[in-house]
Structure formats: C-alpha cells, structure tokens
Amino acid sequence: MTVPPLPPTDAVTPGPSDTAVLTVTCPDRGGIVAAVSQFLFNHGANIIHSDQHSSGLVGGTFFMRMEFSLAGLDLALEPLRRAFQNVVAEPFGMEWRLSDAARPGRMALMVSRYDHCLLDLLWRVRRGDLNAEVPLVLSNHEDLRGDAETFGVPFHVVPVTRENKPEAEAEQVRLLREAGADFVVLARYMQILSGDFLREVGCPVINIHHSFLPAFVGANPYRAAFERGVKLIGATSHYVTEELDAGPIIAQDVVPVTHRETPDSLVRLGRDVERQVLARAVKAHVDHRVLVEGNKTVVF
C-alpha cells in the first residue's frame, strides 16, 4: 500500500537518529550490566543512556533499557543482533530487542465516532512529536473519514455488528497486516476486541480507557464518578488483553474536580486527560521504554 505523505507543516522534523536501543528482561543475577556494556564496548558502541530496575533484592526480574551510538560500530545491526544472542542473551536467559531508533513505528489507529484522541495523535505525528507513521485509520463508522484524509491518511470502514463480528475482525486483521502495522492504537474504538483478533493481529494493541482503572470501569464511568461525588477523574492507557480493561498499564493521570462539575463538564475534562495519557503511552511505546512482565509494566 502506498501511503500519501502528510500535508506540509512548519514543524521542524528531527533528522535520522544515529542510535539504537537495547531492551532486556531476564532473571536477575550479578554481571548482567557488565556483560552488556563490555559487549557493546568490544564492538565500538558508545552508551548514551542506561536505565535498569530489578523487581527484588534476591530472585527478582531484571529490566534494562540501553541506548547507544552507532558511530564507530564495527557491525551492522543484524550481525550485531546475532552476536549478542550468542555471547550475552543466551547465557543470561534474556528476552531482548535491539531496535534502530531512527525507524518510526507504524501505528495503525482504530476509532469509532469520538475524534479527540484520533486528532491528537495525528497532530503529534505531523509535528514530529511521535516517532511514528500512520499507514491507516480503521473505523466501524464513516464519521471521521474527513479528519483522517485531511492528514493524508487512508481511512477504511469495516462495519461491526453482533452478527458479523468474526468476519469483520478478519477483514480488519487483513487490512492491518497489509498496511504493515507494528502496533495498533484504539483511539476510542468502541468495540470489544475478541481473543481471536488479538491472536491473529500479531502486534501490540494499546487502548485508552476513560477512567482511572480499576475504579469506575464500565460503559459510563463519568456518570458513576458524578454520582459518587469524586474529587478526581482520570484516564488509563494499557495494552489490550482478552480480559477486558485489565491489560498491563502503561500510563495514567488524574485531574481534580469540584462539586460544581456536571456530567458534561466531567466529560470535557476527561477527554483532555485521555488525549494526554494516550499520547504519553504511545510515546513510551515507540521510544522502546516499556517492558512488560505478566500484567505489569516497567516504563523507563
């Protein structure tokens, strides 16, 4: 599929990065940082940023994100990956990924009728705030076609009903694969994705939930929050799993409210925090800052 370019903008687009990012998850033990650092040094890499975390003093899981310069590297990334697997990853039992920081993530967007998260992400991509490109927008309604096409992004409608859901999801998976999506963002897509969809799509799916999970889950959390008289409302962005609204959380935030709010004003405030939380989660994902362990995340 040929994706039309985004409209011209006065934004300053960053030049290609000359760095790579290595992320590692493995059982914690002594010598991990030394082994990784020595390996990179031996191949001419200069470490620029390094973050690490262990989930316990003894017997925990070790997490690391290391960014290093490609200048002076004696190997291209693919042979470097093979060497790392043999020399470091296999002996330490690592789950790991080595990514070229210059490559933008291919972010497919799924949306229904609410436009605020969709427009915010498209704007951030156009301004260069997110290292991502958008190969397509998928929707179950026609409403936002004009908004997507204004940004030069292909818009596909796949109607979803209770009766045609398996066929509709199969078509959505086909379109996502054809577009080469690295990950999918549900920018207020108001359908529950089946386990079959999540297995077949073969890439991470990020959702924004219009509530500070796990409180006030369900279809109308702002009404529930209003009736409870809350003094904070919030939003939660998480990876999607088969268990509804229970996937690993990437980002959350809240805003204070008072007794003067109405359900409508709570919705307005909530949509603003939804945009910010979803953008924060997407940025963490495309910058390779999120490591998942079970139902939790480490976000560097």
C-alpha positions in Angstrom: 0.0 0.0 0.0 1.3 3.5 -0.9 0.6 5.9 1.9 0.1 9.5 0.9 2.5 12.0 2.6 1.2 14.1 5.4 0.4 17.7 4.5 3.2 20.3 4.6 3.9 21.7 8.0 6.2 24.3 9.5 7.3 21.8 12.1 11.0 21.0 12.4 11.4 17.3 11.6 14.2 15.7 13.5 16.9 14.2 11.4 17.6 10.4 11.4 18.9 9.1 14.7 22.3 7.5 14.8 21.4 5.5 17.9 20.0 2.1 18.7 18.0 0.9 21.7 18.5 -2.4 23.5 15.9 -3.6 25.9 16.4 -6.6 28.2 14.3 -8.7 30.6 15.9 -11.6 32.4 16.3 -13.3 35.8 18.3 -11.0 38.0 21.9 -12.1 38.8 25.3 -10.5 39.1 27.2 -9.4 36.0 24.4 -8.5 33.6 25.2 -4.8 33.2 28.9 -5.6 32.9 28.3 -8.2 30.2 26.1 -6.0 28.1 28.4 -3.0 28.5 31.5 -5.0 27.7 29.9 -6.5 24.6 28.9 -3.0 23.3 32.3 -1.6 24.1 34.0 -4.5 22.2 32.0 -3.6 19.1 32.7 0.1 19.2 29.4 1.3 20.6 29.3 4.3 22.9 26.5 4.1 25.6 24.4 7.3 25.8 21.6 6.4 28.2 21.2 3.4 30.5 18.2 2.6 32.8 17.8 -0.5 34.9 15.5 -2.0 37.5 15.2 -5.2 39.5 11.9 -6.4 40.9 13.6 -7.8 44.0 16.8 -7.9 46.0 17.0 -11.7 45.5 15.4 -13.8 42.8 13.8 -10.8 41.0 13.5 -10.0 37.4 16.0 -7.6 35.8 14.9 -4.9 33.3 17.2 -2.7 31.3 17.0 -0.1 28.5 20.3 1.0 27.0 20.7 3.5 24.1 24.0 3.7 22.3 25.6 5.5 19.4 26.0 3.6 16.1 29.0 5.8 15.1 32.1 3.6 15.2 30.2 0.4 15.4 32.1 -2.5 13.7 29.0 -4.4 12.7 25.6 -3.6 11.1 22.6 -4.2 13.4 21.6 -7.6 12.1 25.0 -9.3 12.6 25.2 -7.4 16.0 21.9 -9.0 17.0 23.2 -12.5 16.1 26.4 -11.9 18.1 24.5 -10.5 21.1 22.2 -13.6 21.1 25.2 -15.9 21.2 27.5 -14.0 23.5 25.2 -12.4 26.1 21.5 -13.2 25.7 21.6 -16.9 25.7 23.9 -17.3 28.7 21.8 -14.9 30.8 18.4 -16.3 29.6 17.4 -12.9 28.2 14.3 -11.7 26.4 15.6 -8.8 24.4 15.1 -6.5 21.5 17.6 -4.3 19.6 15.9 -1.5 17.7 17.1 1.2 15.3 15.9 4.4 16.9 15.7 6.1 13.5 12.9 3.7 12.3 9.5 5.2 13.0 6.9 2.8 14.4 4.0 2.0 12.0 1.0 2.9 14.1 -2.4 1.9 12.9 -5.3 3.7 14.5 -8.8 2.3 15.3 -11.6 4.7 16.1 -15.4 4.9 16.2 -17.1 8.3 16.4 -15.2 10.3 19.1 -12.5 12.4 17.4 -10.3 13.8 20.2 -7.7 11.1 20.6 -7.5 10.4 16.9 -6.9 14.1 16.0 -4.4 14.5 18.8 -2.3 11.6 17.7 -2.4 12.6 14.0 -1.3 16.1 15.0 1.5 14.9 17.2 2.8 12.6 14.3 2.6 15.6 11.9 4.5 17.8 14.3 7.2 15.2 14.8 6.4 14.7 18.5 6.0 11.0 18.0 8.5 8.8 16.2 5.7 7.1 14.2 3.9 7.0 10.9 0.3 6.2 10.4 -0.4 3.8 7.5 -4.2 3.7 8.0 -7.1 4.5 10.2 -9.7 1.8 10.7 -13.2 2.6 11.9 -16.6 1.0 12.2 -18.3 4.2 11.2 -17.9 6.8 8.4 -18.0 9.9 10.7 -14.2 10.6 10.9 -13.2 9.9 7.3 -12.7 13.6 6.5 -10.5 14.1 9.6 -8.2 11.3 8.6 -8.0 12.2 5.0 -7.1 15.8 6.0 -3.9 14.4 7.4 -3.4 12.3 4.2 -4.0 9.0 6.0 -6.1 6.2 4.3 -9.4 5.6 6.1 -11.1 2.2 6.0 -14.6 1.4 7.3 -15.4 -2.1 8.4 -18.9 -2.1 9.9 -19.2 -4.4 13.0 -22.4 -5.9 14.3 -23.1 -8.8 16.6 -23.9 -11.0 13.7 -20.8 -10.2 11.5 -18.2 -9.7 14.2 -15.9 -12.6 13.2 -15.9 -11.7 9.5 -15.4 -8.0 10.4 -12.5 -8.7 12.6 -10.9 -11.0 9.9 -11.1 -8.1 7.5 -9.6 -5.7 10.0 -6.7 -8.1 10.6 -6.2 -8.4 6.8 -6.0 -4.6 6.4 -3.7 -4.2 9.4 -1.3 -6.8 8.0 -1.5 -5.4 4.5 -0.5 -2.0 6.0 2.4 -3.5 7.8 1.3 -2.1 11.2 3.8 -2.6 14.1 1.2 -1.8 16.7 -2.4 -0.7 16.9 -3.9 2.1 19.0 -7.5 2.2 20.0 -8.2 5.9 19.8 -11.6 5.5 21.4 -12.7 2.5 19.4 -15.9 1.5 21.0 -15.9 -2.3 20.3 -14.6 -5.1 22.4 -11.8 -7.0 20.5 -12.1 -10.7 20.6 -9.3 -13.1 21.7 -9.1 -14.3 18.1 -8.4 -10.8 16.8 -5.7 -10.2 19.4 -4.0 -13.5 18.5 -4.3 -13.0 14.7 -3.2 -9.4 14.6 0.2 -10.4 15.9 1.3 -7.0 17.3 0.7 -4.9 20.5 -2.6 -3.1 20.9 -2.8 0.0 23.1 -6.1 1.2 24.5 -7.2 4.4 26.3 -9.8 3.8 28.9 -11.9 6.8 30.0 -11.4 6.2 33.7 -8.7 5.8 36.3 -8.7 2.0 36.4 -9.5 -0.1 38.2 -12.1 2.2 39.7 -15.3 3.1 37.8 -15.0 0.6 35.0 -17.8 0.1 32.6 -19.6 2.0 29.8 -20.3 5.3 31.6 -17.6 5.9 34.2 -18.2 9.7 34.3 -21.8 9.2 35.3 -20.7 6.7 38.0 -18.0 9.2 39.2 -20.5 12.0 39.2 -23.0 10.1 41.3 -20.2 9.1 43.7 -19.1 12.7 44.1 -15.5 12.1 43.3 -12.8 14.8 43.5 -10.6 13.3 40.9 -11.2 11.9 37.5 -8.7 10.2 35.3 -7.7 8.0 32.3 -5.7 4.9 31.8 -3.8 3.6 28.8 -2.9 -0.1 28.7 -2.1 -2.9 26.5 -5.1 -4.9 25.4 -5.6 -8.5 26.6 -8.5 -10.8 26.4 -9.5 -9.8 30.0 -11.5 -6.6 29.4 -9.7 -3.4 30.7 -7.2 -5.4 32.7 -4.1 -5.4 30.5 -0.7 -4.1 31.6 -1.0 -0.3 32.4 1.4 2.0 30.5 0.3 5.4 31.7 -2.3 7.0 33.9 -3.2 10.5 35.1 -5.9 12.4 37.0 -7.4 15.9 37.2 -9.0 17.5 40.2 -12.7 18.3 40.1 -15.1 20.1 42.4 -18.8 19.9 43.5 -19.5 22.4 40.8 -18.9 19.9 37.9 -21.7 18.4 35.9 -21.5 15.1 33.9 -20.9 17.2 30.7 -18.1 19.2 32.3 -16.5 15.9 33.6 -16.6 14.6 30.0 -14.8 17.7 28.7 -12.1 17.5 31.4 -11.9 13.7 30.9 -11.3 14.0 27.2 -8.4 16.3 27.7 -6.7 13.9 30.1 -7.4 11.0 27.8 -5.5 12.7 25.0 -2.5 13.4 27.2 -2.4 9.9 28.7 -2.8 8.1 25.4 -0.1 10.3 23.8 2.3 9.6 26.7 1.7 5.8 26.4 2.2 5.8 22.7 5.4 7.9 23.0 6.8 5.5 25.6 6.0 2.6 23.3 7.6 4.0 20.2 10.6 5.1 22.2 11.1 1.5 23.4 10.7 2.5 27.0 8.0 -0.1 28.0 8.9 -3.6 29.2 6.1 -6.0 30.1 6.2 -8.6 32.8 3.0 -10.5 33.3 0.2 -8.0 33.9 2.6 -5.2 34.9 5.0 -2.8 33.0 8.3 -1.2 33.7 8.3 2.2 31.9 11.7 3.9 31.8 
